Amino acid sequence: MQEFSDFIFKLENEFSIFGSFGIWGSLLGLLFAVIYCFFGYKLVKVFVTIFGVAFGGLLGAILSRLVGFNEAWNLVSIILGMIIFGVLAFFLYKLGLGFMAGVSSFGILVGITRHFFTGHAIWIVALIAAILVGVITIWAARPVVIIISSVSGGIGAAGILLHEVLYHFFKAQMGDVNNIVVLVVGLILAAFGLFVQFRRK
């Protein structure tokens, strides 16, 4: 059950970061998740660029910490990372798409492989599988992106709606909504997302 909860948290956590900005952040995250669920492939270049910007900022922050930059240079490092990787993701679209799919699936793959392997083998197998997902995405972008965006966006939207939005408006505690409910609602949204995206040319 803990692994299942971690799996749900992994998917909805991609969008729940908006909740740290209050109710308007939660609503923005909900909107973003719904758009990702229903228009993930149509707007894939936008999402790949956003992923590149986010990854570049994170990498800039990590490198800045390792080098020991002061606060001003830390900000410069983050901004440069965001710009460089955002531009690379936009122009090297296919490569960025494969990288995004591989990284996005890695956490979920770790949760799956831990049931079959132990120790370092969990991470090694999950990494190999994530690389394969990335490569497959490069050669078969449309079906892979549609499936990933529909499922991830659907469960993300359900998690934000049932956990954060309900809490803000009705003061319902997060624990009041079982993860099974989040999964069911999320998969219903994902099914509609899959239907809409696969029908769209």
Residue pairs with C-beta under 8 A, 6 or more apart in sequence:
3 111
3 114
3 115
4 179
5 179
6 111
7 108
7 111
8 155
8 159
8 179
8 182
8 183
8 186
9 159
10 107
10 108
10 111
11 108
11 151
11 152
11 155
11 156
11 159
11 186
12 155
12 156
12 158
12 159
12 160
12 163
12 182
12 186
13 156
13 159
14 33
14 104
14 152
14 156
15 29
15 30
15 32
15 33
15 36
15 153
15 156
15 157
15 159
15 160
16 29
16 156
16 159
16 160
16 163
16 164
17 29
18 25
18 26
18 28
18 29
18 32
18 160
19 25
19 26
19 29
19 160
19 164
21 28
22 168
23 165
23 168
23 169
26 160
26 164
26 165
26 168
27 165
29 156
29 160
29 164
30 157
30 160
30 161
30 165
33 153
33 154
33 156
33 157
33 160
34 153
34 157
34 189
35 43
35 153
36 47
36 149
36 152
36 153
36 156
37 149
37 150
37 152
37 153
37 154
37 156
37 157
37 189
37 190
37 192
37 193
38 150
38 153
38 192
38 193
38 196
38 197
39 197
40 47
40 145
40 146
40 148
40 149
40 150
40 153
40 193
40 197
41 141
41 142
41 145
41 146
41 149
41 197
41 200
42 197
42 200
44 97
44 141
44 145
44 149
45 90
45 93
47 100
47 149
48 89
48 90
48 93
48 96
48 97
48 100
49 86
49 89
49 90
49 96
51 89
51 96
51 99
51 100
51 103
52 85
52 86
52 87
52 88
52 89
52 90
52 96
52 100
53 82
53 83
53 85
53 86
53 89
54 82
55 85
55 89
55 103
56 80
56 81
56 82
56 83
56 84
56 85
56 86
57 78
57 79
57 81
57 82
58 81
59 81
59 85
60 77
60 78
60 79
60 80
60 81
60 82
61 74
61 77
61 78
61 81
63 77
63 81
64 73
64 74
64 77
64 78
65 74
69 76
69 77
88 96
89 96
89 99
89 100
90 96
94 138
94 141
95 138
97 137
97 138
97 141
97 145
98 134
98 135
98 137
98 138
99 134
101 133
101 134
101 137
101 144
101 145
101 148
102 130
102 131
102 133
102 134
102 137
103 130
103 134
104 148
104 152
105 129
105 130
105 133
105 148
106 126
106 127
106 130
109 125
109 126
109 129
109 130
109 133
110 122
110 123
110 126
112 126
113 121
113 122
113 125
113 126
113 129
114 122
116 125
117 125
133 144
136 144
137 144
137 145
146 194
146 197
146 198
147 194
149 193
149 197
150 190
150 191
150 193
150 194
150 197
151 186
151 187
151 190
151 193
153 189
153 190
153 193
154 186
154 187
154 188
154 189
154 190
154 191
154 192
154 193
155 182
155 183
155 186
155 187
155 189
155 190
156 186
157 186
157 189
158 182
158 183
158 185
158 186
158 189
159 182
159 186
161 185
162 177
162 181
162 182
162 185
163 174
163 177
163 182
164 174
166 172
166 177
167 173
167 174
